[in-house]
Amino acid sequence: MLEKLFKLKEHQTTLKQEVLAGFTTFLTMAYIIFVNPEILAKAGMDHGAVFVATCLAAAVGCLVMGLLANYPIALAPGMGLNAFFTFSVVGDMGYSWETALGAVFLSGCCFLILSLVRIREWIVNSIPMSLRMGIAAGIGLFLALIGLRSAGIVVDNPATLVGMGDLKAFPVAMSALGFFLIIAFVNRGYKAAVILSILTITLLGLLFGDVEYHGIVSAPPSLAPTFMKMDLSGVMDISMISIVFAFLFVDLFDTSGTLVAVAHRAGLLKSDGSLPRLKRALTADSLATMAGAALGTSTTTSYIESTAGVSAGGRTGLTAVVVGLLFIAALFISPLAGMVPGYATAGTLFYVAILMMSSLLHVEWDDLTEAAPMVVAALVMPFTYSIANGIALGFISYAVIKLLCGRFKDLNVGIIVLAILFLGKVLFM
């Protein structure tokens, strides 16, 4: 049965190799079951329900990816998108979390349509590389700011907007230690570096009496507080268009980049560099996002941590299926997830920020017409506390700068249309 489903011999792999790869991938991304509920709870969502939704959305995404597309790519609620959900859509713009879930669901529907009609390539190719890199870096900076704020290192200052917090405070010290531990573990080659850091800091909080022990294993919490609570009627407001687009846009490029990177690492690309079964992989991602929104979590997307499993020998969808089954097993450690304090995950946000900032290496710094819009997109996100604002001003800046510099050939229909739409939003909405 496994041979028929996953073609193990054709991909020169074995059951043992795929299971090991699945465990490896799970350990590198299991931190999301602690971090995602922590972030979405700040939007007013029930922590326990989000924990269950996170595990189930990841499990659904992994199982569909493995069984439908036969790729060793794992999915889970995405970092950056969960922050945008909580701090921008709900916190800054004032929408309810139910409406935000509706926007996530609609973005998943749009993603599914784009995947089925095969215009994804046109959209991806119409967006300049510099803006893609700027958006990735901007999300990284946004996460870094959230992490620093959560740790208490960056605090509000009426005179200068932001200032330094009390570095002698226990949460600050634990956040910094958690970050240092991640770097040390990664440098030593530990696959579970992030989750080891989170558990270590939680244990220290327990030893110092700052965390209350609730046990390790129990039945999963109720999903009722978030299940099918998405408000689709609220998404019909015209002001929600940019929000749906932001969810769609980030997920589209995040997924595309991850699919290509992991497939290249696994040697699954065709001779011309194209990705076989691309439609199936994109369909799996969009279905996972829709399922996640229905369950009660922000956008579910492909994880670049899947490269860890590929490096361990994963070559087929069986790797993703193993990861999905492990997420289902993780449902029973809800007491442990509930004990994890905010400062235990702050270092994780900063670490993920570092990974996303690496995209700046690929920017053409010698060409100011490319570098300037990228910097606008990257810096506007953390300074306005909004991923959507960064995307909008990045596109507007790119179009205006190219026009003023006489570089008309660098503009395409996609860029012009998006720039006009975003300009209209800024001026009239």
SEPADREN-159856 format. One record per atom (N, C-alpha, C): residue in three letters; z negated, y negated, x. Coordinates in pm, whole numbers, plus 50000, padded with zeros to 5 digits. Each point is the difference from the previous one (the first is absolute). Example, Ala and Ser with C-alpha at 12.3 -4.5 7.8 and 13.67 -1.06 7.14 Angstrom:
// SEPADREN-159856
ALA492205056951319ALA500004988149911ALA500004988050090SER500724989549965SER499944988150082SER499274989149923
// end
This chain:
// SEPADREN-159856
MET500005012050083MET500004988049917MET500004987550086LEU499144999950102LEU499924988450090LEU501314998050075GLU500615010950039GLU501284999150071GLU501084994149909LYS499985004149875LYS501004995149905LYS499784985249969LEU498764996049989LEU499684986149965LEU500234990450117PHE499555003950119PHE499964990650113PHE500955003350115LYS500645011949996LYS500965003850106LYS499354998950139LEU498925007250018LEU499234999450123LEU500815004550121LYS500745011149986LYS500795005150114LYS501094990350040GLU500644994149900GLU501084990450027GLU499494988150080HIS498754996149974HIS499404988650070HIS499195004450122GLN500115012850035GLN499345005450119GLN498504997250001THR499365003449890THR498564998049990THR499375012249934THR498675000249994THR499265011249941THR498934994849905LEU499455009149920LEU498944996349907LEU498814994050076LYS499595006550109LYS498864995150078LYS500264986050054GLN501204997750050GLN500364987150057GLN499984989049893GLU500495003349881GLU500044990149891GLU498604996749950VAL499155010149990VAL498624997849953VAL499244991450101LEU500165002950128LEU499364991950105LEU500484985649994ALA501304998249980ALA500574986549990ALA499434992749879GLY499835007249889GLY499434993949881GLY498584995350021PHE499185008150065PHE498624996150031PHE500004987850092THR500904999750098THR500064988950095THR500334987049927THR501035000449914THR500384988149925THR498864995249911PHE499355009449932PHE498904996349910PHE498874993050076LEU499665005150115LEU498904994050076LEU500344985850045THR501274997250027THR500374986650045THR500034989849887MET500145004649875MET500134990549889MET498895001449895ALA499055008950023ALA498935002249903ALA499104987849983TYR500084990550091TYR499194987949988TYR500284992549870ILE501205002149943ILE500374992649879ILE499095003449882ILE499425012149999ILE499135003749888ILE498684992350005PHE499684994250115PHE498824991550012PHE500354985249987VAL501144996150060VAL500374985850005VAL500554995049867ASN500865007749936ASN500654995349877ASN499014997049887PRO499045008949971PRO499014996649896PRO499184987650036GLU499714998450129GLU499234988350046GLU500754987149970ILE501325000050023ILE500804988049977ILE500234997549851LEU500425010249926LEU500314998049858LEU498754997549916ALA498855004450047ALA498764997149928ALA499744985049995LYS500494992850100LYS499834985450003LYS500874993049897ALA500935007549940ALA500824994649891ALA499335002749865GLY498825006250003GLY499265003049877GLY500225014149949MET500685008350078MET500285013749958MET498825009150034ASP499855010749924ASP498915009550022ASP500235007750130HIS499034999650091HIS500145006150133HIS500285015049991GLY499235006949918GLY500165014549988GLY501345003949942ALA500444992649898ALA501295003049937ALA501144997550098VAL499904989250078VAL501044997150099VAL500035010650108PHE498845005250037PHE499945010950098PHE500815012049949VAL499775003649874VAL500725011449942VAL501494996849990ALA500334987949956ALA501404996149987ALA500705000250135THR499304995850104THR500575000050136THR500345014250044CYS499065009149982CYS500235013950040CYS501125006449919LEU500004997649869LEU501015006249914LEU501384994050023ALA500084986750018ALA501294993650026ALA500595005150131ALA499145001350102ALA500465005250129ALA500465014449985ALA499245007949925ALA500365014149980ALA501345001349927VAL500174992249893VAL501265000349925VAL501174996050090GLY499834989050075GLY501054995350088GLY500395010350105CYS499005006150063CYS500255009950105CYS500685012549943LEU499525004749885LEU500575012149940LEU501444997849956VAL500284988449939VAL501364997149956VAL500934998450120MET499534993050103MET500814998250121MET500305013650065GLY498995008450008GLY500185013050064GLY500905009449921LEU499785000749868LEU500745009449917LEU501394994949960LEU500144986949982LEU501284994549956LEU500924996650117ALA499464993350102ALA500844995450111ALA499895008850124ASN498975008650006ASN499785008850116ASN499894992350132TYR499224989249997TYR499744992350121TYR498525000750035PRO499655000150129PRO498595000550042PRO499354986249996ILE500224992949891ILE499524986249987ILE498934999349893ALA498854994650036ALA498884998849906ALA499964986149939LEU499484999149879LEU499904987349930LEU498574997649954ALA499654987349984ALA498694995949950ALA500084985149966PRO499034994649928PRO499994985649974PRO500094992250132GLY500924990450005GLY500304993250125GLY499044988750037MET499704999350128MET499244988750052MET500894987549997GLY499414988849973GLY500774987749987GLY500324997549854LEU500595009849935LEU500314998749858LEU498725000249917ASN498995007950042ASN498724999849928ASN499294986650019ALA500154994050118ALA499414986850025ALA500724989349918PHE501325000949993PHE500774990649918PHE499595001149854PHE499825012249953PHE499575002849862PHE498674993049971THR499045001950090THR498644995149975THR499844985050026PHE500404995750118PHE499674986350042PHE501034989649957SER501245004149978SER501024990549957SER500225000349849VAL500425011549949VAL500365000949858VAL498784998049910VAL498905007150031VAL498804998949917VAL499124988350043GLY499724999150131GLY499084989750048GLY500564986049996ASP501174997750062ASP500554986650012ASP500754995749874MET500845008849945MET500824996249885MET499275001649867GLY498925007450001GLY499165001049880GLY500435010049895TYR500955008950032TYR500395010349904TYR498945010949995SER499945007249888SER499075011249990SER500535011650081TRP499105009050040TRP500465011550077TRP500885009249914GLU499794999649869GLU500865007949912GLU501454995050005THR500174986750000THR501344994250010THR500615003050136ALA499174999550105ALA500485003150134ALA500495014550008LEU499295009149934LEU500465013949995LEU501335001149927GLY500174991949896GLY501264999749929GLY501144995650089ALA499724990150087ALA501014995250094ALA500365011050101VAL499005007650044VAL500245011150093VAL500885010549933PHE499685003249874PHE500785010149927PHE501454995449984LEU500194987249963LEU501364994849981LEU500784999950132SER499304996850110SER500685000250131SER500435014250034GLY499195009949960GLY500385014050022GLY501225003949919CYS500074994949876CYS501175002649916CYS501254993950063CYS499884987750049CYS501134993350065CYS500445007750124PHE499015004850076PHE500295007850121PHE500765012749963LEU499585006449891LEU500665012349957LEU501464997349962ILE500244989049928ILE501364996449959ILE500864997350123LEU499444992350095LEU500754996850123LEU500335012750078SER499085009649998SER500225012550072SER501095008349936LEU500035000049868LEU500965008449927LEU501424994350001VAL500114986649998VAL501354994049997VAL500524996750139ARG499225003050101ARG500444998950139ARG500374985850044ILE499244990049954ILE500244986550052ILE498894995850095ARG499105009750027ARG498934997050095ARG500564995750134GLU501065006850047GLU500574996750131GLU500484985650005TRP500634995449889TRP500504986349997TRP498864990050010ILE498915002849929ILE498854990950004ILE499394999750139VAL499785011850057VAL499385000750133VAL500874993050103ASN501305002649996ASN500894994350099ASN500204985049983SER499734994749880SER500194985749977SER498854991750053ILE498885006350031ILE498834992850050ILE500025000150152PRO500014988450065PRO500054999650147PRO498795006650065MET500245005950115MET498955007250071MET498814991050032SER500264987350033SER498914990950037SER499034998249885LEU500514998949876LEU499114998549886LEU499235012849973ARG500655011450019ARG499285012749981ARG498825000850097MET500264996350126MET498945000450101MET498914989849971GLY500414988249952GLY499034989749967GLY499105003949886ILE500575006549899ILE499215004549886ILE498995010750043ALA500435009350084ALA499095010450051ALA498864993750079ALA500354990550089ALA498974993450081ALA499074991749912GLY500574993349899GLY499184991949910GLY499005008249923ILE500435011849953ILE499065009049930ILE498905004350097GLY500385002250125GLY499005003450101GLY498974989050018LEU500464987650010LEU499094988650013LEU499134998549875PHE500595002649884PHE499264999349874PHE498875010349999LEU500315012250043LEU498975010350009LEU498934996550101ALA500424994150113ALA499034996150103ALA499024989749945LEU500524990349926LEU499124989849941LEU499035006149901ILE500495009449918ILE499125006849904ILE498925007850073GLY500415006950107GLY499035007750078GLY498954991150064LEU500424988850058LEU499064990850064LEU499064993849897ARG500544997149883ARG499174994349895ARG499015010449947SER500485012249981SER499135010849952SER498885002950098ALA500314998550129ALA499005002550104ALA499004988750011GLY500334988249948GLY499134988450014GLY500254992350129ILE501085003550070ILE500334993050124ILE500664986649969VAL500834999749897VAL500624987649953VAL499374996449866VAL499524987649989VAL499344995449878VAL500594986649956ASP499674996149880ASP500484987349946ASP499324988350072ASN500794989650028ASN499464987850060ASN500674988149933PRO499264991949922PRO500614988949926PRO500734990050090ALA499554998550123ALA500614990150089ALA501295005050064THR500045012850033THR501165005450073THR500675011749927LEU499675002149873LEU500495011149917LEU499375013250039VAL500055003750127VAL499385012350046VAL499134997250122GLY499045008950023GLY499124998650115GLY499475013550045MET499194999950103MET499425012350054MET498715003549926GLY499875012849966GLY498805004649934GLY498885002850099ASP498925005849953ASP498865003450084ASP500295013150075LEU500344998950126LEU500395011750078LEU498835009450028LYS498774995349973LYS498825008450023LYS499665008349877ALA500684997849889ALA499725007249876ALA500395014750014PHE499275008749933PHE500245014450009PHE501415004049956PRO500524994949886PRO501355003749959PRO501074996050101VAL499804988550064VAL500974995450100VAL500025009650119ALA498825003450046ALA499905009150116ALA500605013649968MET499755005149880MET500535013049960MET501534999549984SER500514989149945SER501454998549985SER500685000050135ALA499444992450093ALA500584999350134ALA499945013650069LEU498875006949987LEU499865013250060LEU501005009849939GLY500204999249869GLY500965008849934GLY501414998050053PHE500374987450021PHE501324996950056PHE500145005450142PHE498974997750081PHE500045004950140PHE500095015250006LEU499295006649907LEU500045014749997LEU501405005149966ILE500674993349906ILE501355004149964ILE500924999350121ILE499944988850071ILE500864998350118ILE499695010750104ALA498715002650021ALA499605010050099ALA500475014049960PHE499825003449872PHE500415013349952PHE501525001650008VAL500734989749961VAL501465000650006VAL500475001650144ASN499374992450089ASN500385000550141ASN499745013850061ARG499005006949944ARG499685013550049ARG500815010749928GLY500874995949909GLY500895009549934GLY499425007049879TYR498934994749941TYR499405006349883TYR500854997049877LYS500465010349932LYS500844998249881LYS499224993549886ALA498725003049989ALA499194994949889ALA499204987750044ALA500584991750087ALA499274988750059ALA499404990849894VAL500804996249901VAL499544990249901VAL498885005749914ILE500195012049949ILE498975005849913ILE498735003150078LEU500135003650128LEU498815002350084LEU499204987250016SER500704988950018SER499324987150014SER499274996449871ILE500685001749885ILE499384996749871ILE498745008349978LEU500075012950027LEU498855008949980LEU498874996750097THR500364996450125THR498974996550099THR499244987549959ILE500714989749957ILE499354987549959ILE499175002249873THR500515008349908THR499235003049879THR498705007250037LEU500075009250095LEU498825007350045LEU498994990450065LEU500494990650081LEU499114990350062LEU499344991249893GLY500774996249899GLY499434992249890GLY498915007849929LEU500205013149987LEU499015008749937LEU498745000950086LEU500185001550132LEU498865001050092LEU499194987250006PHE500674988649988PHE499304987150005PHE499494995549863GLY500165008649900GLY499484996949868GLY500824990149921ASP501244997550043ASP500854990349930ASP500895006949895VAL500095013250007VAL500815007949907VAL499105010449935GLU500135001649869GLU499195009749926GLU500765013249987TYR499335010950031TYR500625013249997TYR500155005049857HIS501225004349964HIS500255005049865HIS500525014450000GLY500025006250116GLY500555013550008GLY501414999850056ILE500575011850014ILE501355001250058ILE501005005449898VAL499615010449928VAL500935006949910VAL499484999449856SER500924997749907SER499665000349858SER501295000949920ALA499885001449869ALA501184999849914ALA500624986050007PRO501314999049985PRO500654986850007PRO499504990649890PRO499954987050027PRO499624990349897PRO501054999749889SER499684993449892SER500934998949888SER501154990650034LEU501195003849959LEU501194991750019LEU500214990549882ALA499235001749896ALA500204992549876ALA500044984850018PRO499164993950087PRO500014985350011PRO501334994150044THR500875007950063THR501284994550047THR501225007449945PHE499835011849945PHE501135008149957PHE500764993549885MET501294997750020MET500904994049900MET499494986549950LYS499344992650088LYS499494986749963LYS500984988850035MET501165003450054MET500964989750039MET500494992449877ASP500134986950016ASP500444991249892ASP501464996250023LEU500905006949931LEU501434997450018LEU500454987449926SER499304996349893SER500384988149926SER499784987350084GLY498955000150080GLY499714988450083GLY501034997850109VAL500715010750037VAL501014999050106VAL501254992949950MET500144998749868MET501194993649944MET500024984950023ASP498884994450043ASP499934985850034ASP500954997150115ILE500814989449989ILE501014996950102ILE499384997450137SER498754995350002SER499334997250127SER499685012650078MET500105011749932MET499705012650067MET501205005550077ILE501174994049984ILE501215005150064ILE499835000750152SER499484989150058SER499854999650146SER498985010350047ILE499005002949917ILE498985009850037ILE500585014150000VAL500755003149895VAL500675013149993VAL500965001450117PHE500734989250030PHE500945000450112PHE499275002250132ALA498864993550017ALA499245001650125ALA499555014550018PHE499465006049893PHE499625014150006PHE501215008750035LEU501124997549932LEU501225007750021LEU500544998150141PHE500064987450043PHE500604996550128PHE499255006750116VAL498694998550002VAL499205005650109VAL500075015249999ASP499925006149882ASP500075014649991ASP501375005050044LEU501054992749964LEU501365004050034LEU500215000950150PHE499584989550072PHE500214999950143PHE499005008850074ASP498795000849948ASP499005008650060ASP500465014549992THR500495003949883THR500465013849981THR501245003050084SER500974990849998SER501245002050074SER499725001750150GLY499174990950053GLY499685000750142GLY499265012850036THR499075004049914THR499215012050026THR500885012549995LEU500875000949900LEU500875011649987LEU500885001950124VAL500604989050045VAL500885000850117VAL499215003650125ALA498844993650018ALA499195002350120ALA499525014450008VAL499485005249889VAL499475013649999VAL501135010250015ALA501114997849928ALA501135009250008ALA500595000250140HIS500064988550065HIS500504999450137HIS499095007850094ARG498694998249981ARG499015007050084ARG500105015149981ALA500335004249878ALA500085014449970ALA501385005750027GLY500954991650039GLY501355004750025GLY500745004049873LEU499724993149890LEU500595003449871LEU501174991149961LEU500314989950082LEU501124991149969LEU501335007050028LYS501034996149925LYS501345005450024LYS500584993850127SER501135005150044SER500624995150124SER500384985349991ASP500304995049879ASP500364985949984ASP498804991149976GLY498805005850010GLY498774992249984GLY499514998949857SER500745005449905SER499584999349859SER498955010649969LEU499324997849889LEU498905008749962LEU500425009149884PRO500005013250021PRO500355009149889PRO498934999549891ARG500425002449876ARG499095000349885ARG499244986949984LEU500644988750038LEU499344986949992LEU499634996649857LYS500905002749906LYS499734996649860LYS498755007449951ARG499875012650038ARG498825007749959ARG498714994250058ALA500064996150127ALA498814994450065ALA499594987049934LEU500974991349970LEU499694987349936LEU499525002149856THR500565009949933THR499565003349865THR498555004750001ALA499645008150099ALA498625004750013ALA499054988350019ASP500394990450084ASP499164988350027ASP499814991749873SER501094997649927SER499904991749879SER499185007049891LEU500165013049985LEU499215007549902LEU498524999750036ALA499705000550129ALA498604999550045ALA499384986449966THR500774989350015THR499514986649966THR499714999049851MET500905005149919MET499814999649854MET498795008449959ALA499875011850060ALA498855008649969ALA498704993550044GLY500014993750118GLY498824993450051GLY499554988649909ALA500954992149951ALA499674989049909ALA499395005349871ALA500545011049949ALA499455006149878ALA498595005250023LEU499755005350119LEU498675005450033LEU499004988850027GLY500484989150060GLY499114988850027GLY499884996050145THR501164998850070THR499954995250138THR501264991950031SER499954992450106SER501134991850040SER501125008850055THR501084993850044THR501225006950040THR499775011750096THR500565011549965THR499975011950085THR501295000550080THR499885001750131THR501184999350086THR499935010150114SER501105001750069SER500075009450113SER499184994650118TYR499345009150071TYR499104996150109TYR500625003250137ILE500004989950087ILE500535001950135ILE499145009950078GLU498755002049954GLU499135009950065GLU500595014149993SER501025001849918SER500675013049990SER500605004250134THR500254990250088THR500535003450132THR499025008550079ALA498704998849970ALA499005008250069ALA500225014749965GLY500275002849873GLY500265013849959GLY501315005350057VAL501014991250007VAL501285004050059VAL499825003450147SER499184991950068SER499725002750141SER499285013250019ALA499275004249896ALA499285012850006ALA500875011749956GLY501284997249968GLY500925010849966GLY500515000349858GLY499554990849914GLY500464999749862GLY501474996749989ARG500755008049924ARG501444997849987ARG500495000949856THR499165004749909THR500435001849861THR498994994149902GLY500375000949872GLY499144994849896GLY498695007549986LEU499905011750061LEU498745007649994LEU498884992050065THR500334992250102THR498994991450063THR499444990249898ALA500894993549922ALA499574990449899ALA499195006849890VAL500395012149963VAL499285007549896VAL498575002950046VAL499845003850126VAL498655002550055VAL499164987349993VAL500604988650035VAL499284987349993VAL499584997249856GLY500905002549905GLY499684997849859GLY498845008649953LEU499975012550041LEU498915009049963LEU498674995450061LEU500054994650121LEU498784995050064LEU499484987549928PHE500894991749948PHE499554988449922PHE499325004649870ILE500495010849942ILE499355005549881ILE498605005050036ALA499895006750115ALA498695004950045ALA499044988450026ALA500564988550044ALA499174988450033ALA499344993949876LEU500475003949881LEU499404994949876LEU498515003049992PHE499585010350070PHE498625004649986PHE499044993850101ILE500464989850075ILE499094993150094ILE499764985649954SER500034997949870SER499804986449946SER498664993750040PRO498885007650009PRO498754993550044PRO500134993850139LEU500705007050090LEU500204994750134LEU500844987349995ALA501055000149919ALA500854988249988ALA499224988249944GLY499085002749908GLY499214989449941GLY498994994050095MET499635007450104MET499024994950098MET500634991050105VAL501305000750019VAL500644992550108VAL499894985049973PRO499324992650089PRO499854985549980PRO501264992450041GLY500114987649956GLY501174992050031GLY500224998150148TYR498914998850077TYR500184997650143TYR500495012450075ALA499915011649934ALA500515012250065ALA501525000649993THR500594992949905THR501465000149986THR500654987350054ALA499214990050034ALA500554987450050ALA500815002150128GLY499485008350090GLY500705002750124GLY501335007049977THR500065008149893THR501245006849965THR501094990049964LEU499634989849922LEU500974989749961LEU500554992950124PHE499144997250095PHE500434993050121PHE500905009050085TYR499695012950003TYR500815009550076TYR501395001349938VAL500075001249867VAL501295000749932VAL500794987250025ALA499294988750006ALA500664987250029ALA500695000250136ILE499355006050097ILE500595001050134ILE501295008149996LEU499985011149928LEU501195008449990LEU501154992449936MET499704992149897MET501064992749929MET500504988150082MET499144994350082MET500414988650083MET500995004150109SER500075012850030SER500925004750104SER501464997349964SER500264997249872SER501374997149958SER500554987350066LEU499124991550049LEU500444987550063LEU500795002550129LEU499895011950055LEU500755003450121LEU501504999949975HIS500395002049874HIS501425001549969HIS500654987149951VAL499294989050012VAL500524987049954VAL500834993550111GLU501124993749964GLU500834992750095GLU499394986250026TRP499064999450091TRP499274987550025TRP500904989250060ASP501085004050064ASP500904990150059ASP500854992849896ASP500085005549880ASP500764993849891ASP499024994149900LEU499834986850005LEU499024993449914LEU500335001349852THR501305001349968THR500365001449859THR499545013349943GLU499705009650086GLU499455012949958GLU498495000250013ALA499494994350110ALA498565000550028ALA499204990949908ALA500534988049971ALA499244990349920ALA499705005149859PRO500995005149924PRO499685005349866PRO499035011850005MET500115008050106MET499095011350016MET498564995050014VAL499824989750082VAL498654994650021VAL499474993949871VAL500884993149925VAL499594994349870VAL499475011049909ALA500785010849985ALA499585011049913ALA498695006250047ALA499875001950131ALA498825006750055ALA498744991549985LEU500104987050024LEU498814991549998LEU499604995549860VAL500984998349911VAL499674995549865VAL499155010549927MET500235012750026MET499255010549929MET498494998950019PRO499494999850124PRO498544998950014PRO499474986249964PHE500764989550030PHE499504986549977PHE500014995949853THR500835006549918THR499974997449855THR499375011749925TYR499605010150075TYR499385012049944TYR500925006649898SER501305000550032SER500965005649905SER501215005650072ILE500275012849981ILE501205006250054ILE501244994449930ALA499904997749869ALA501134994849923ALA500444986450051ASN499044991250032ASN500354986750051ASN500735001150134GLY499555009150085GLY500645001850129GLY501435004749987ILE500235009549910ILE501365005049976ILE500894988849948ALA499504992549901ALA500794989349938ALA500394989350102LEU499024994550072LEU500294989350095LEU500805005050120GLY499865012850032GLY500805005750108GLY501485000049965PHE500325004149877PHE501405000249956PHE500574985949988ILE499214991049942ILE500464986149986ILE500264993850137SER499085002150093SER500144994450134SER501235005650070TYR500235012949984TYR501145006350067TYR501314993749952ALA500154998649869ALA501234994449943ALA500194985550041VAL498954991949989VAL500114985750032VAL500304997950147ILE499315007050088ILE500214998550144ILE501425004150040LYS500475011149947LYS501365004450032LYS501044989949952LEU499794994349881LEU500934990249946LEU500024987350086LEU498814994950034LEU499924987850079LEU500535001850141CYS499945012150051CYS500495002750136CYS501475004250001GLY500635000149882GLY501405003749993GLY500275014750021ARG499005008349981ARG500165014550021ARG500275006849866PHE501044995749929PHE500285005149867PHE500325014950001LYS500605004850108LYS500415014050006LYS498805009550002ASP498824994650036ASP498805008550004ASP499425002649861LEU500484992349902LEU499495001449864LEU500895009349919ASN499375008149916ASN500765008649909ASN499564997249858VAL500675006249906VAL499724997549858VAL498545003049965GLY499495010950055GLY498615003649971GLY499014989550043ILE500164994950121ILE499104989850052ILE500084987349915ILE501214995749969ILE500194987649923ILE499385001149862VAL500265011249932VAL499465001949865VAL498475000250002LEU499425007550093LEU498555000950008LEU499384986550036ALA500624992750092ALA499484986950040ALA500004990449881ILE501085000249921ILE500084991249882ILE498955003849897LEU499825013049978LEU498995004649904LEU498594995850044PHE499705001950127PHE498684996350050PHE499794984949996LEU501064992450031LEU499904985349994LEU499744995549857GLY500665006449904GLY499764996849861GLY498575002849960LYS499465011150049LYS498605003349970LYS499054989650056VAL500264995850126VAL499124990250065VAL500054986549928LEU501174996049953LEU500184986849941LEU499624999249854PHE500215010949926PHE499884998949854PHE498955009349937MET499365008550081MET499035009449941MET498604997950057
// end
